[in-house]
């Protein structure tokens, strides 16, 4: 399952999504430190199919985890060569124009 939440700011709609087991954890490497909070990624657990549906209704995406990023790659929102890795965890940011 994926944790997902849509944040709204004016006309922008940001989809924050991460693999469920990552919520509440902090990841560090030499360059970055990221804490995946429930406040940002939400409490709702959804399927990958539902995640893909929501991707079509937002302007920005912040994705963490193998499944969340793979869903975006499969639908053509993210190119595999643009995936970042933070402490071994895949991460992608998307801005749709």
C-alpha positions as CSV (number, residue, x, y, z in Angstrom):
1,X,0.0,0.0,0.0
2,X,0.9,3.6,-0.5
3,X,0.3,6.5,1.9
4,X,-0.9,9.6,0.0
5,X,-2.2,13.1,0.7
6,X,-3.1,15.9,-1.6
7,X,-2.0,19.4,-0.4
8,X,-3.7,22.4,-2.0
9,X,-2.1,25.9,-2.3
10,X,-3.9,28.3,-4.6
11,X,-4.2,26.6,-8.0
12,X,-1.5,24.1,-7.2
13,X,-2.3,20.5,-6.0
14,X,0.6,18.6,-4.6
15,X,0.4,14.8,-4.3
16,X,2.7,13.6,-1.5
17,X,3.0,9.8,-1.7
18,X,5.3,7.2,-0.2
19,X,5.4,3.4,0.4
20,X,3.5,2.9,3.6
21,X,6.3,1.2,5.5
22,X,8.5,4.3,5.2
23,X,6.2,6.7,7.1
24,X,7.6,7.9,10.4
25,X,11.2,7.0,9.4
26,X,14.2,9.3,8.9
27,X,16.7,8.6,6.1
28,X,20.2,10.1,5.9
29,X,23.1,10.0,3.6
30,X,26.2,12.2,3.1
31,X,24.1,14.9,1.4
32,X,20.5,14.6,2.6
33,X,18.3,14.0,5.6
34,X,14.6,13.3,5.1
35,X,11.9,12.4,7.6
36,X,8.8,11.0,6.0
37,X,6.0,12.3,8.3
38,X,2.4,11.3,8.6
39,X,1.6,15.0,8.6
40,X,2.9,15.4,5.0
41,X,2.2,11.9,3.5
42,X,-1.1,11.4,5.3
43,X,-2.9,8.6,7.0
44,X,-4.8,7.2,4.0
45,X,-3.4,3.9,2.6
46,X,-4.3,3.5,-1.0
47,X,-3.5,1.0,-3.8
48,X,-1.0,1.7,-6.6
49,X,-4.0,1.9,-9.0
50,X,-5.6,4.6,-6.9
51,X,-2.3,6.4,-6.7
52,X,-2.0,6.4,-10.5
53,X,-5.6,7.9,-10.7
54,X,-4.6,10.7,-8.3
55,X,-1.5,11.5,-10.3
56,X,-3.7,12.6,-13.1
57,X,-5.4,15.3,-11.0
58,X,-2.4,17.2,-9.5
59,X,0.2,19.7,-10.6
60,X,3.2,18.6,-8.4
61,X,4.3,15.2,-7.0
62,X,6.6,14.3,-4.2
63,X,7.2,10.5,-4.3
64,X,9.3,8.3,-2.0
65,X,9.8,4.5,-2.2
66,X,10.1,1.7,-4.7
67,X,6.4,1.3,-5.4
68,X,5.4,5.0,-5.5
69,X,8.2,5.9,-7.8
70,X,7.7,2.7,-10.0
71,X,4.0,3.7,-10.5
72,X,5.0,7.1,-11.8
73,X,7.6,5.6,-14.1
74,X,5.1,3.1,-15.4
75,X,2.7,5.9,-16.3
76,X,5.4,8.1,-17.9
77,X,5.4,10.8,-15.3
78,X,9.0,10.1,-14.3
79,X,12.0,9.0,-16.4
80,X,14.1,6.4,-14.6
81,X,17.3,8.4,-15.1
82,X,15.7,11.3,-13.1
83,X,15.1,9.2,-10.0
84,X,17.1,10.4,-7.0
85,X,18.2,8.0,-4.2
86,X,18.3,9.2,-0.6
87,X,19.9,6.8,1.8
88,X,19.0,3.9,-0.5
89,X,15.3,5.0,-1.0
90,X,14.1,6.1,-4.4
91,X,12.7,9.6,-4.6
92,X,11.1,11.6,-7.5
93,X,9.8,15.1,-7.8
94,X,7.4,16.0,-10.6
95,X,6.1,19.3,-11.8
96,X,3.4,19.0,-14.5
97,X,2.9,22.0,-16.8
